[in-house]
Amino acid sequence: MKIKNFRNIFPDMNLARYNLAAWQQPGKDSVFLIGRQVAEAALPGEPDTGVLMLYEFDQQSHVLNQRLIWKPVFDGISLEDPRALYLPAGELVIGLTAVLRDRRGSPIPFPAIIKIDPRNYWQPELPPFLIISTFGPGKNITPLDEYNFLFRPGTDEYRHKLLVFALHGQIPEKLGDFDFPTDLPWAQLRMGTAIPPIWVNDHEALLIIHGITIKKVCEFDLYIYSIGRAKLTRDFNRFTVTVAPEPIITPDDFTAEDGSPLVPELHPDLRRVVYACGGIIKQNQKDTLTIYVNVGDRTTFEVDLSLDELKQGLF
């Protein structure tokens, strides 16, 4: 897969800014992003707790506006990794990971949902969020449409499987599971979603996914992240997925000619990361999917890929 263009949209890396949701209002040039800002790496076993920032970018990917939109008021909760879907009626639905603490103080992630009126993007803080605890801990919650979501529960059973549920009112209802393949070299440990699906028609969507494997690098066993592509098929409330065998983005895509990384990893002795929570088809680039790629848990690259190439072999 050939990357058409890529650009680091946060070249000042004194703060880590990554895992950004993305959306664009119809008929508007601005791109909105909301995601994590982290001042420093956390201790081993702890999440990299930070704040959520809201940004507005122009067509040249320059920041027009930015605002702190959420910060933890105490150590017991953190909001991470938003994935946003702009609905036809103009409302924005965002899936997030809410990291809570158990009685021993250990961090436990749960899926959470927020809905935002687009007229209120720049309010001082996010509206209240709904934690989905019905199915137990988990993360990677991704909106499919206004009422349907998928996420990866935290048990070993779901390392290569996702749970789909519907939310009407406040009552989640499980619709089913679907399986990822377990034999992909770049996703041996587990797989999950990246950005919300790009619906090609009423029943089929391009689904950008991520995979993790473990590889020994020097003296460290590192978690190696990659980004892949798949076709998601919906038959009423049954979902199946077909995954392309090769990844489309790996950490090696963000190295200099001498092989050194373009940006330093936030956790160099733990993982090499490329990950994404947001991606859009911009108003003026209908043949291109722009993905906002977290590189190294440090910064975000805007990466352009051909939609035709992403669909090849799947549709």
C-alpha positions, 0 to 999 in steps of 0.5 A: 500500500503506497502512502500518498502523503503524510505530515506531522501535524504537531511538530512541537513534541514537548507534549504528546498528542495522539489518538485523535477522533476526526470529523468534518461538517458537510459543506465546511472546509475545517476538520475537527479533531479531539484527542489525548494530550499527555505531558509525560509517560506513565509508570509501568502498568499505569495508563498515560493519563492526560487531558482531551483537547479539541482542535480545528484545522484548516485545509492546509492542516494548520491549527485555527482553534484549540481548546482544553475540553476535558481533564481529570478532576481526580486520579480515579478516572481518565478518558482516552482514545475517542472515535467520532461519527458525524450523524446525518442529523448533525449530532456527533456520537463519540466512543471513548475508553473510560479508565476507572479504578477498582478497590485496589486502585488498579486501572480498568478500562470500560467503553463509554459514549458521548453525544454532542450537538455540533453547535456546542463543540466549543463549550467549556467541557464535554457533556456527561458520558455514559459508561457501558458496563453491561458486558464488562471491561473493554476498549476500542468502542467504535460507533457504527451508526447512531444506535449500534457500536462495537468494542473489544471486551477485555477477556482473552476470548476477545483477543481476535473477536469484537462484540456488537451491541445496540443502544436504544435509550440507556439499555445496551443489547448485545447483537452478536460477535464477529471474529478476526483471523488468528494467523496474521503475522502482524496481529498474532497477539490481538486485533481491534478497530481503528477509525469508524467504518466507511460505509460503501453501501447499506451492507458493506463498509471499509473497516480500518483495523489495528493488530499487535504482535510481539517481537524481540528488538535488542534486549526488549520484547516489544509490542509492535502495532500495525494498521490494516484494512478489512471489509465489514458486512452487515446482514440485518444484525449479523456481522462478518469481517474479511481482513486483507492479509498485509498491513497498510501502515507499520512503524517502519513507514515513519523512519528516516533513510538510516532506519532511525525513527522520525519521532521518539517513542513515548515507551521505547522499551515497551512498544513501537506504535502506529495506531489510529482513532480518526479518519475522514474523506475530506470534502475536496478529496473524495478519492482519498481517505485521510487517517490521523495516525498516532506515531509512537504515542508521541505525535499525530501524522495526517496520512493520505491513502487511495480509497481505490487501493484500500478497497482492492481485493475486498470489494 
